[in-house]
């Protein structure tokens, strides 16, 4: 059955009315819309003056996740969570990485940690770091609001970010992990060089300097069969005596 022109017009008006109701609400309203027929996909980088309605089952919405560097801000309404943007940390030399990217670090949430972060050097060029504060909401930081009501989680953003996107939390964790590894074994480390030499020559005769490294990983390296011909019994006993935890080496190796 074909719909009349009046029916089509009424349906369009109802749809426009529902759409207006969905977008006209404010996070501070006493009553928020509940007749939600379609929830929004979660937005990792919300920007500008936007509103979203998520399902209360959405894990990212439950965690109030955002890839922008946001921190909790004091709010007089206990039903609404307020978060403000911290901006991004950049290199003072405006350097580029080998793949042509700029350094956009994630600011630390704690004030003291953020101040300490700015006293560190750029991980790419060792230049000074500086903080680009967010001023996208009338000179103030962009603010995000979260509110849980029944089966839905309401989100509202006020302000547009006036700075580049920082690295995500996962990218920041991966970078710090790599930096810790490089600090523990710097390229110029004599220990790392000895390990590389031993690993690159699995069939070569190990030197006295490299033997402690081999004995520290008995399951990784196999000692050469002619090692006993080059080392006397007294030398073996002296060496093994220095590593009592390795006294359980195979009998064939000791003989």
C-alpha positions as CSV (number, residue, x, y, z in Angstrom):
1,X,0.0,0.0,0.0
2,X,1.4,3.3,-1.1
3,X,1.7,6.0,1.5
4,X,0.0,9.3,0.9
5,X,2.0,12.6,0.7
6,X,0.6,13.6,4.1
7,X,1.9,10.4,5.7
8,X,5.4,10.9,4.3
9,X,5.5,14.5,5.5
10,X,4.4,13.4,9.0
11,X,7.1,10.7,9.2
12,X,9.8,13.1,8.1
13,X,8.6,15.6,10.7
14,X,8.7,12.9,13.4
15,X,12.1,11.8,12.3
16,X,13.4,15.4,12.4
17,X,11.8,15.9,15.8
18,X,13.5,12.8,17.2
19,X,16.8,13.8,15.6
20,X,16.5,17.2,17.2
21,X,15.8,15.7,20.5
22,X,18.9,13.5,20.2
23,X,21.1,16.4,19.4
24,X,19.6,19.3,21.4
25,X,20.3,17.8,24.9
26,X,23.1,19.1,27.1
27,X,25.1,17.0,29.5
28,X,23.8,19.2,32.4
29,X,20.1,18.6,31.6
30,X,18.0,17.1,34.4
31,X,16.5,14.6,32.0
32,X,18.4,13.1,29.0
33,X,16.7,11.4,26.0
34,X,16.0,7.8,26.7
35,X,14.1,6.7,23.5
36,X,17.4,5.8,21.7
37,X,16.9,3.7,18.6
38,X,20.5,3.8,17.4
39,X,23.6,4.2,19.6
40,X,26.9,5.7,18.3
41,X,30.1,3.9,17.5
42,X,32.8,4.8,20.0
43,X,35.0,7.7,19.0
44,X,38.7,7.5,20.0
45,X,39.6,11.1,18.9
46,X,36.5,13.2,19.6
47,X,37.0,16.8,18.4
48,X,35.0,20.0,18.2
49,X,31.6,20.4,19.8
50,X,30.2,16.9,19.5
51,X,27.8,14.7,21.4
52,X,27.6,10.9,21.4
53,X,25.4,8.4,23.1
54,X,27.1,5.0,23.8
55,X,25.8,1.7,25.1
56,X,26.5,1.2,28.8
57,X,28.1,-2.1,27.7
58,X,30.7,-0.4,25.7
59,X,34.1,-1.1,27.4
60,X,35.8,2.0,26.1
61,X,32.9,4.2,27.2
62,X,32.9,2.6,30.6
63,X,36.6,3.5,31.0
64,X,36.0,7.0,29.6
65,X,38.7,6.3,27.1
66,X,40.2,8.9,24.9
67,X,43.4,9.0,22.9
68,X,43.8,12.7,23.7
69,X,45.7,13.3,26.9
70,X,42.8,14.0,29.3
71,X,42.9,14.3,33.1
72,X,40.0,14.4,35.6
73,X,38.9,17.9,36.6
74,X,37.0,19.0,39.7
75,X,33.3,19.1,39.1
76,X,30.5,20.1,41.5
77,X,28.1,17.6,39.9
78,X,28.9,14.1,41.1
79,X,26.8,12.5,38.3
80,X,29.0,14.0,35.6
81,X,32.7,13.2,35.0
82,X,34.6,16.2,33.7
83,X,38.0,15.8,31.9
84,X,40.3,18.5,30.5
85,X,42.9,18.1,27.7
86,X,46.6,18.5,28.6
87,X,47.9,19.2,25.1
88,X,51.0,17.6,23.6
89,X,54.7,17.5,24.3
90,X,56.9,18.4,21.3
91,X,60.6,18.8,20.5
92,X,61.9,22.3,20.9
93,X,64.1,21.7,17.8
94,X,61.1,20.6,15.7
95,X,63.2,17.6,14.6
96,X,62.1,14.8,12.3
97,X,62.5,11.1,12.8
98,X,64.0,8.8,10.1
99,X,60.6,8.2,8.6
100,X,59.8,11.9,8.4
101,X,57.5,12.2,11.5
102,X,57.6,14.8,14.2
103,X,57.8,14.1,17.9
104,X,54.4,14.3,19.6
105,X,54.7,12.8,23.1
106,X,51.9,12.2,25.5
107,X,51.9,14.5,28.5
108,X,52.1,13.0,31.9
109,X,48.8,13.2,33.9
110,X,50.4,14.2,37.2
111,X,51.6,17.9,37.5
112,X,55.0,17.0,39.0
113,X,55.6,14.2,36.5
114,X,54.7,16.5,33.6
115,X,57.2,19.1,34.9
116,X,59.8,16.5,35.2
117,X,59.0,15.2,31.7
118,X,59.7,18.7,30.2
119,X,63.2,18.7,31.7
120,X,64.1,15.5,29.8
121,X,65.6,15.4,26.3
122,X,63.9,14.6,23.0
123,X,64.1,10.8,22.4
124,X,65.0,11.5,18.8
125,X,67.5,14.4,18.8
126,X,68.2,14.9,22.5
127,X,67.0,18.5,22.2
128,X,64.7,20.2,24.8
129,X,61.1,19.3,25.2
130,X,58.3,21.7,25.6
131,X,54.6,21.5,26.3
132,X,51.9,22.8,23.9
133,X,48.9,23.4,26.2
134,X,45.4,23.0,24.8
135,X,43.5,26.3,24.5
136,X,40.8,25.2,22.1
137,X,37.8,26.1,24.3
138,X,37.9,29.9,24.4
139,X,41.4,30.0,25.6
140,X,40.9,27.1,28.0
141,X,41.5,23.4,27.5
142,X,39.0,21.3,25.6
143,X,36.6,19.7,28.1
144,X,35.0,16.3,27.8
145,X,31.9,15.3,29.9
146,X,30.7,11.7,30.7
147,X,27.4,10.8,32.3
148,X,25.9,7.3,33.0
149,X,22.2,7.1,32.8
150,X,20.4,3.7,32.7
151,X,21.4,1.8,29.6
152,X,23.4,4.6,28.0
153,X,26.5,6.6,28.5
154,X,26.3,10.2,27.3
155,X,29.4,12.0,26.1
156,X,29.8,15.7,25.2
157,X,32.9,17.6,24.1
158,X,33.2,21.3,24.3
159,X,36.0,23.0,22.3
160,X,38.2,22.1,19.3
161,X,41.8,20.9,19.9
162,X,44.3,23.5,18.6
163,X,47.4,21.2,18.7
164,X,48.6,18.0,17.1
165,X,47.4,14.6,18.3
166,X,49.8,13.0,20.9
167,X,50.9,9.4,20.7
168,X,48.4,6.9,22.0
169,X,48.8,5.2,25.4
170,X,49.9,2.0,23.7
171,X,52.5,3.9,21.6
172,X,53.8,5.6,24.7
173,X,54.2,2.3,26.6
174,X,56.0,0.7,23.6
175,X,58.4,3.7,23.4
176,X,59.2,3.6,27.1
177,X,59.8,-0.2,26.9
178,X,62.3,0.3,24.0
179,X,64.1,3.1,25.9
180,X,64.5,0.9,29.0
181,X,66.0,-1.9,26.9
182,X,68.4,0.5,25.2
183,X,69.4,1.9,28.7
184,X,70.0,-1.6,30.0
185,X,72.1,-2.6,27.0
186,X,73.4,0.5,25.2
187,X,75.0,-0.2,21.8
188,X,78.4,0.6,23.2
189,X,78.1,-1.8,26.1
190,X,81.0,-4.2,26.3
191,X,78.7,-6.9,27.7
192,X,76.4,-6.6,24.7
193,X,79.3,-6.7,22.3
194,X,80.6,-9.9,23.9
195,X,77.1,-11.5,23.7
196,X,76.8,-10.5,20.0
197,X,80.3,-12.0,19.3
198,X,79.4,-15.3,21.0
199,X,76.0,-15.6,19.3
200,X,77.5,-14.8,15.9
201,X,80.1,-17.5,16.2
202,X,78.3,-20.5,17.7
203,X,81.1,-22.9,16.5
204,X,84.1,-20.8,17.5
205,X,86.2,-21.5,20.6
206,X,84.9,-19.2,23.4
207,X,87.5,-17.1,25.2
208,X,87.8,-16.9,29.0
209,X,86.0,-13.5,28.8
210,X,83.0,-15.0,27.0
211,X,82.8,-18.2,29.1
212,X,80.8,-16.6,31.9
213,X,78.2,-15.5,29.4
214,X,78.0,-19.1,28.0
215,X,77.7,-20.6,31.4
216,X,74.9,-18.2,32.4
217,X,72.8,-19.7,29.5
218,X,73.5,-23.4,29.5
219,X,70.3,-24.2,27.7
220,X,71.0,-21.7,24.9
221,X,74.6,-22.6,23.9
222,X,76.3,-25.9,23.2
223,X,80.0,-26.0,24.2
224,X,82.3,-27.3,21.5
225,X,83.3,-30.9,21.7
226,X,87.1,-30.1,21.7
227,X,86.8,-27.7,24.6
228,X,88.3,-30.3,27.0
229,X,91.4,-30.6,24.9
230,X,92.1,-26.9,25.3
231,X,91.4,-26.6,29.0
232,X,93.1,-28.5,31.8
233,X,91.2,-30.3,34.5
234,X,92.4,-27.7,37.1
235,X,91.3,-24.9,34.9
236,X,87.8,-26.5,34.6
237,X,87.6,-27.0,38.3
238,X,88.6,-23.4,39.0
239,X,86.2,-22.1,36.5
240,X,83.2,-24.2,37.6
241,X,84.1,-23.3,41.2
242,X,83.4,-19.7,40.4
243,X,79.8,-20.6,39.3
244,X,78.5,-22.9,42.0
245,X,75.0,-22.6,40.6
246,X,76.2,-24.3,37.4
247,X,77.8,-27.3,39.2
248,X,75.1,-29.5,37.7
249,X,76.6,-29.2,34.2
250,X,76.6,-32.5,32.2
251,X,79.3,-34.9,33.2
252,X,80.5,-35.1,29.6
253,X,81.2,-31.4,29.6
254,X,83.2,-31.6,32.8
255,X,85.2,-34.6,31.5
